[in-house]
Amino acid sequence: MHPAFSVVFFTTATGAGYGLLALLGVLGGFQIIPPDFWLGLVGMGLALGLIVAGLLSSTGHLGRPERAWRAFSQWRSSWLSREGVASVITFIPAGLFGLGWVFLGRTGGWAAIAGLLAAIGATVTVCTTGMIYASLKPIAQWHSHYTLPAYLIFAAMTGSVLLNALLQGFGVASVAVLALSLLATLAGWGWKLATWRYNDRLKISTTANTATGLAGGTVRSLEWPHTEENYLLKEMGFRIARKHSAKLRRIAQALAFSLPVLLLAATFALPWPFAAIPSVLAAIIQFAGMLVERWLFFAEAKHTVTLYYCR
């Protein structure tokens, strides 16, 4: 069993999309990046395209995708529902900001306000996504103070690397954005290492004995709770060998962090248009690395329900 690719792609694509949208809204609204037509068209198209692609892929994870709209009604108690509501609301100011930038050639005035609101909406949506997992007490690896900041850091990291690639590609490079993307990648790397160290040292006190209140031996189930694979096993019963986990961690570090850092550092020394090559490569490689990192995020988590299956 392995995590569904739809969820892995969803968290990776939407994180990068919302990160890019937030940076475009803030930097465009404050006139830090020029209101170039093609930059706005490609930048906003890429940000919204990643968000839409991620949201659509998430519906493939549902047993009844046609009922996905019902999730919006539980916003008072469900972080998943809040995420859906926040994502839809964010499209309103994002659309207005894109309209002002691309079709009217302006990012100031009301367009700037729309851009800032889109950035706030993107940040809130990323927070709600992080809280979906951070609020799950049965999964100790997620229910920690590392989960929510990780979503924000990774969104800023992937978004800034994408923005740097766009600016370099259109010949309006910003040293500040390049430095931000490099520092954000280093921050994401450090946070991921700290998270792995925390999870590796995590001692889960809940066992089959404590769950049943029985002592004096090892509690084992005489037979499985059911005879066929079910939703719990598909969604919460992942198993990954330690050697495979270590290998995938190295791959994730190389693709998501170390190679992008080297490519971004090399960009400082190259003139345009040559600087665009390592910048674009850094964005592509990092996205692939984050797919691996997100896969591990799900695969290495252990739900308490697996105690019923002696795992």
Buried (B, 14 or more C-beta within 10 A) or exposed (E): EEBBBBBBBBBBBBBBBBBBBBBBBBBBBEEEBBBBEEBBBBBBEBBBEBBBBBBBBBBEBEEEEEEBEEBBEBBEEBBBBBBBBBBEBBBEBBBBBBBBBBEEEBBBEEBBBBBBBBBBBBBBBBBBBBBBBBBBEBBBBBBBEBBBBBBBBBBBBBBBBBBBBBBBBBEBBBEEBBBBBBBBBBBBBEBBEEBBEEBEEEEEEEEBBEEEEEEEEEBEEEEEEEEEEEEBBEBBBBEBEEEEBEEBBEBBBBBBBBBBBEBBEBBEEBEEEEBBBBBBBBBBBBBBBBBBBBBBBBBBBBBBBBBBBEE
